[in-house]
Amino acid sequence: MRSHHNTTLLRNAGRLVATASLAALTMAFAGAASAQTLTIESWRNDDADVWNTKIIPAFNKKYPNIKVQFKADPPTEYNAALNARLAGGTAGDLITCRPFDASLDLFKKGQLLSVNDVKGIENFSDVAKSAWSTDDGKTTFCMPMASVIHGFVYNKEIFDELKLTPPKTVKEFHAALDKIKADGKYTPIAMGTADQWEAATMGFQNIGVNYWKGEEGRKALIEGKQKLTDQPYVQTFAELASWAPYMGNGYQSQKYPDTQNLFTLGRAAIYPAGSWDVPIFRKQADFEFDAFAPPLPDGASKCYISDHTDIALGINAKSKNVEAAKTFLSWVASPEFAEIYANELPGFFPLSNAKVDVKDPVAAKFVGWRNTCESSIRNSYQILSRGTPNLENELWNVSAQVLNGTMKPEEAAKKVEDGLASWYEPHKK
């Protein structure tokens, strides 16, 4: 009897150990699940507060076991810093994707995963996905988030004080600049050239679409039917050069945050803008501001806007949390995310097919130009920045030099065309 009793005790003890082990394993898995942390890599350091106080908490209401950290580099440092972290295996789980060639290159290197199988990708049109898809359109490697639109933001109080109306033509634009300069109290144009990228992005690309006629010119450049030395491009650089006398003292050493501050402190009348500036201005400016579309060149009747597929989110191929990352991307594809993103970051316009009411009046003004003008994207982003020298970076440099007066419009056009022709076959003719 004692032997049987001992055997029973041993069996029960074994069961207890097995049950305890199973419980420990279950707790370990639960702990792992609750401890999952996704890190987002981004260049949108201006948006950190919205991500941390609005977007991530909304996600965590549905998915409390997936923690998310938002980590941003300054825009000018992002590409190099991200590439270094990806190469070193220290990059975050989710990669904020630049449009077209920069992200396509990451995918080709095996650093981004396909998102074809992520639930929610069906909420985006082929056009919305095109900036983050392979050339054949078969594989999408980042979940589209938003586009941004270029134009000009102006201080309504200054315009009212000087009895100015928003200009519709280049001639009217210069008349307004002359009046602001003659008054002497305000800097007519808030822009600096120290960081270079604004000169190309809020300068060259902002106004250029009206000269090269949007998609018509952009596609002609890709096909080699137009060259950067052609009149539309020289004229764009010439118009850019004409801004210099209106940009205030020391603009050559003025960085992007300095320019934002100059405007939000009420010291400048006009700010060549990306719609992404709207949330910063909304937070910092204590005056009323509004926006006008890029002024039309003399003789032009049709308007064009740079309506640029700008930002998406992809998965680092080396992430240890791929399933959690896919869960986050599915949520990014949802109408809930689109609504939060459009209205907490007014000036970023969701690319999904969800119907979103843009509540901010200035952001709504930007997106309203789609109804009257033809949309295009920045002409350096698709295909033309795949070689060396990179056209996008070349445009940064020459646009800044044109504004600084160290390069003539014709010289700038020749430099970028020569650079492109050195590696891009359609321009070698």
Buried (B, 14 or more C-beta within 10 A) or exposed (E): EEEEEEEEEEEEEEEEEEEEEEEEEEEEEEEEEEEBEBBBBBBBBBBEEBBEEBBBEBBEEEBEEBBBBBBBBBBBEBBEBBBEBBEEEEBBBBBBBBBBBBBBBBBEEEBBBBBEEBBBBEBBEEEBBBBBBEEEEEBBBBBBBBBBBBBBBBBBBBBEEBEBEBBEBBEBBBEBBEBBBEBEEBBBBBBBBBBBBBBBBBBBBBBBBBBBBBBBBBBBBBEBEBBBBBEBBBBBBBBBBBBBEBBBEEBBEBBBBBBBBBBBEBBBBBBBBBBBBBBBBBEEBEEEBBBBBBBBBEEBEEBBBBBBBBBBBBBBBBBEBBEBBBBBBBBBBBBBBBBBBBBBBBBBBBBBEBEBEBEBEBBBBBBBBBEEBBBBBBBBBBBBBBBEBBBBBBBBBBBBBBBBEEBBBEBBBBBBBBBBBEBBEBBEE
